[in-house]
Amino acid sequence: MHIKEIELNNFKSFGRKAKIPFFDDFTTISGPNGSGKSNVIDSILFCLGLSNSRSMRADKLTDLIYSIDGKSTGTAEVTIRF
């Protein structure tokens, strides 16, 4: 079993809906510092039920919701397709 796709919506730095496909052969996630690469791993931990916010680099669980100037939608969604 392997991950086929991750769909993120309002999770950490992903303010809009984002789909990340994972291909059968090889998939890499790259980008400059601060672009959200680690947030992809955090989203997997979140979706699999890890509820300790410290392990996802957040002070509290509400910090996992995307917000601008303290305003957020109030929800974050992560979907993993296997």
N, CA and C of each residue as an Amber inpcrd file, in Angstrom:
protein
   246
   0.8490000  -1.1640000   0.0000000   0.0000000   0.0000000   0.0000000
   0.9010000   1.2350000   0.0000000   0.5380000   2.2290000  -0.8120000
   1.2830000   3.4790000  -0.8240000   0.3260000   4.6480000  -1.0370000
   0.7950000   5.8240000  -0.7300000  -0.0190000   7.0360000  -0.8830000
  -0.0730000   7.3970000  -2.3580000  -1.2790000   7.5810000  -2.8660000
  -1.4550000   7.9980000  -4.2600000  -1.5740000   9.5130000  -4.3870000
  -2.2320000  10.1490000  -3.3910000  -2.4760000  11.5860000  -3.4850000
  -2.8010000  12.1490000  -2.1030000  -2.3750000  13.3770000  -1.8760000
  -2.7520000  14.1140000  -0.6690000  -3.4810000  15.3680000  -1.1250000
  -4.6050000  15.6460000  -0.4950000  -5.3740000  16.8540000  -0.7850000
  -5.4230000  17.6940000   0.4820000  -4.9850000  18.9400000   0.3790000
  -4.9150000  19.8450000   1.5230000  -5.8290000  21.0380000   1.2960000
  -6.5040000  21.4590000   2.3430000  -7.3590000  22.6310000   2.2620000
  -7.2950000  23.3650000   3.6020000  -6.7380000  24.5680000   3.6050000
  -6.5870000  25.4090000   4.7960000  -5.7090000  24.7770000   5.8670000
  -4.7580000  23.9600000   5.4810000  -3.8440000  23.3450000   6.4440000
  -2.5190000  24.0820000   6.4130000  -2.1430000  24.6740000   7.5260000
  -0.9060000  25.4180000   7.7220000  -0.6920000  26.4250000   6.5870000
   0.3010000  26.2380000   5.7330000   0.5940000  27.2290000   4.6950000
  -0.2140000  27.0310000   3.4150000  -1.0900000  26.0270000   3.3710000
  -1.8960000  25.7510000   2.1790000  -3.2780000  26.3820000   2.3490000
  -3.4090000  27.6460000   1.9870000  -4.6520000  28.3850000   2.1660000
  -5.7490000  27.9830000   1.1990000  -5.3700000  27.5740000   0.0270000
  -6.3380000  27.1120000  -0.9570000  -6.2000000  25.6060000  -1.1120000
  -7.1570000  25.0020000  -1.7940000  -7.1120000  23.5500000  -2.0100000
  -5.9010000  23.2160000  -2.8740000  -5.1360000  22.2350000  -2.4050000
  -3.9520000  21.7810000  -3.1480000  -3.9720000  20.2640000  -3.2090000
  -3.7030000  19.7230000  -4.3860000  -3.5910000  18.2750000  -4.5710000
  -2.1540000  17.9550000  -4.9410000  -1.5860000  16.9990000  -4.2230000
  -0.2150000  16.5840000  -4.4880000  -0.2470000  15.1050000  -4.8680000
   0.0110000  14.7940000  -6.1400000   0.0310000  13.3810000  -6.5500000
   1.3590000  12.7300000  -6.1890000   1.3050000  11.4690000  -5.8090000
   2.5020000  10.6750000  -5.5580000   2.5190000   9.5780000  -6.6060000
   3.5130000   9.6170000  -7.4810000   3.5780000   8.6870000  -8.5940000
   4.1980000   7.3580000  -8.1640000   3.9570000   6.3150000  -8.9490000
   4.4330000   4.9720000  -8.6060000   5.9550000   4.8870000  -8.5320000
   6.6480000   5.5130000  -9.4540000   8.0990000   5.3610000  -9.5140000
   8.8260000   6.2240000  -8.4790000   8.6620000   7.5440000  -8.5690000
   9.4420000   8.4250000  -7.7170000   8.7690000   9.7840000  -7.6420000
   8.6530000  10.3260000  -6.4480000   8.0920000  11.6650000  -6.2600000
   8.9990000  12.4320000  -5.3140000   9.2800000  13.6630000  -5.6480000
  10.0770000  14.5250000  -4.7790000   9.3430000  15.8420000  -4.5790000
   9.5070000  16.4030000  -3.4180000   8.9270000  17.7090000  -3.1100000
  10.0920000  18.6350000  -2.8150000  10.2230000  19.6750000  -3.6070000
  11.3470000  20.5910000  -3.4260000  10.8480000  22.0290000  -3.4820000
  11.6650000  22.9200000  -2.9890000  11.3270000  24.3350000  -3.0050000
  12.2110000  25.0920000  -2.0360000  12.1250000  26.4120000  -2.0520000
  12.9620000  27.2140000  -1.1590000  12.5010000  27.1090000   0.2980000
  13.3540000  27.5700000   1.1910000  12.9910000  27.5890000   2.6080000
  11.6960000  28.3760000   2.8060000  10.8140000  27.8430000   3.6280000
   9.5610000  28.5310000   3.9250000   8.4480000  28.2790000   2.9330000
   8.6530000  27.3650000   1.9810000   7.6240000  27.1350000   0.9570000
   6.5940000  26.0840000   1.3600000   6.7730000  25.4100000   2.5050000
   5.7670000  24.4680000   2.9830000   6.0780000  23.0030000   2.7850000
   7.3190000  22.6640000   2.4670000   7.6780000  21.2560000   2.2450000
   7.4070000  20.4130000   3.4900000   7.8120000  20.8860000   4.6420000
   7.6060000  20.1420000   5.8940000   6.1310000  20.0420000   6.2540000
   5.3390000  20.9870000   5.7870000   3.9060000  20.9600000   6.0720000
   3.2160000  19.7850000   5.3940000   3.7890000  19.2660000   4.3260000
   3.2320000  18.0810000   3.6690000   3.3600000  16.8870000   4.6130000
   4.5280000  16.7240000   5.2350000   4.7160000  15.6410000   6.2050000
   3.7980000  15.8550000   7.4100000   3.6970000  17.0930000   7.8760000
   2.8030000  17.3970000   9.0000000   1.3590000  17.0390000   8.6610000
   0.9560000  17.2450000   7.4080000  -0.4200000  16.9270000   7.0180000
  -0.6720000  15.4210000   7.0570000   0.3360000  14.6330000   6.7080000
   0.1910000  13.1770000   6.7730000   0.0230000  12.7430000   8.2280000
   0.8420000  13.2760000   9.1190000   0.7300000  12.9600000  10.5470000
  -0.6320000  13.3750000  11.0960000  -1.1100000  14.5440000  10.6820000
  -2.4130000  15.0500000  11.1150000  -3.5250000  14.1170000  10.6690000
  -3.4780000  13.6980000   9.4120000  -4.5300000  12.8490000   8.8510000
  -4.5280000  11.4540000   9.4690000  -3.3640000  10.9650000   9.8490000
  -3.2780000   9.6410000  10.4380000  -3.5890000   9.6370000  11.9330000
  -3.9440000  10.8050000  12.4770000  -4.4440000  10.8540000  13.8420000
  -3.4580000  11.2790000  14.9000000  -2.2960000  11.7600000  14.5330000
  -1.3610000  12.2490000  15.5280000  -1.8740000  13.5830000  16.0560000
  -2.3050000  13.6300000  17.3000000  -2.9440000  14.8340000  17.8130000
  -2.0300000  15.7000000  18.6710000  -0.7450000  15.3730000  18.7160000
   0.1940000  16.1820000  19.4670000   0.6800000  17.3180000  18.5700000
   0.2650000  18.5360000  18.8690000   0.5910000  19.6710000  18.0090000
   2.0920000  19.9600000  17.9830000   2.7920000  19.6650000  19.0540000
   4.2440000  19.9200000  19.1100000   4.9970000  19.1020000  18.0610000
   4.5550000  17.8750000  17.8140000   5.2410000  17.0470000  16.8250000
   4.9740000  17.5430000  15.4060000   3.9430000  18.3730000  15.2360000
   3.6520000  18.9600000  13.9260000   4.1100000  20.4190000  13.8710000
   5.0190000  20.7920000  14.7600000   5.6250000  22.1190000  14.8020000
   4.5910000  23.2310000  14.9570000   3.6610000  23.0470000  15.8970000
   2.6520000  24.0620000  16.1990000   2.4950000  24.1490000  17.7130000
   2.2470000  25.3580000  18.2210000   2.0640000  25.5210000  19.6640000
   0.7600000  24.8970000  20.1360000  -0.2840000  25.0600000  19.3290000
  -1.5870000  24.4710000  19.6590000  -2.2420000  23.9970000  18.3720000
  -3.2310000  23.1220000  18.4910000  -3.8590000  22.5350000  17.3020000
  -4.4820000  23.5810000  16.3880000  -4.9770000  24.6790000  16.9360000
  -5.5760000  25.7180000  16.0800000  -4.5360000  26.3910000  15.1930000
  -3.2530000  26.2560000  15.5170000  -2.1950000  26.8080000  14.6630000
  -2.0400000  26.0170000  13.3670000  -2.6870000  24.8640000  13.2670000
  -2.6290000  24.0670000  12.0410000  -3.5820000  24.5950000  10.9710000
  -4.4750000  25.5020000  11.3420000  -5.4420000  26.0740000  10.4010000
  -4.8320000  27.3150000   9.7620000  -4.8910000  27.3820000   8.4510000
  -4.3720000  28.5320000   7.7070000  -5.0940000  29.8040000   8.1430000
  -4.3230000  30.8410000   8.4180000  -4.9410000  32.1210000   8.7860000
  -4.0670000  33.2740000   8.3210000  -4.7190000  34.3870000   8.0560000
  -4.0310000  35.6260000   7.7080000  -4.4880000  36.6760000   8.7070000
  -3.5370000  37.3040000   9.3700000  -3.8210000  38.3260000  10.3770000
  -4.7900000  37.8260000  11.4400000  -4.6650000  36.5630000  11.8220000
  -5.5150000  36.0010000  12.8670000  -6.9030000  35.6160000  12.4190000
  -7.2140000  35.7810000  11.1340000  -8.5320000  35.4100000  10.6090000
  -8.4120000  34.0990000   9.8410000  -9.2740000  33.1460000  10.1910000
  -9.2390000  31.8500000   9.5150000 -10.6550000  31.3790000   9.2220000
 -10.7490000  30.3110000   8.4500000 -12.0490000  29.7210000   8.1310000
 -12.5540000  28.8560000   9.2760000 -11.6610000  28.5000000  10.1910000
 -12.0500000  27.6860000  11.3390000 -11.8990000  26.1960000  11.1250000
 -11.5690000  25.7730000   9.9160000 -11.3830000  24.3410000   9.6570000
 -10.1600000  24.1150000   8.7720000  -9.5870000  22.9460000   8.9200000
  -8.5110000  22.4990000   8.0360000  -8.8620000  21.0800000   7.6170000
  -8.5990000  20.7510000   6.3660000  -8.9140000  19.4170000   5.8590000
  -7.6840000  18.8040000   5.2040000  -7.4810000  17.5250000   5.4670000
  -6.4320000  16.7550000   4.8090000  -7.0420000  15.4260000   4.3990000
  -6.8790000  15.0700000   3.1430000  -7.3650000  13.7800000   2.6290000
  -6.1820000  13.0470000   2.0260000  -6.0280000  11.7920000   2.4280000
  -4.9880000  10.9480000   1.8530000  -5.6670000   9.8100000   1.1000000
  -5.2520000   9.6150000  -0.1400000  -5.7700000   8.4990000  -0.9280000
  -4.6720000   7.4540000  -1.0720000  -4.9950000   6.2300000  -0.6630000
  -4.0260000   5.1370000  -0.7400000  -4.2510000   4.3020000  -1.9740000
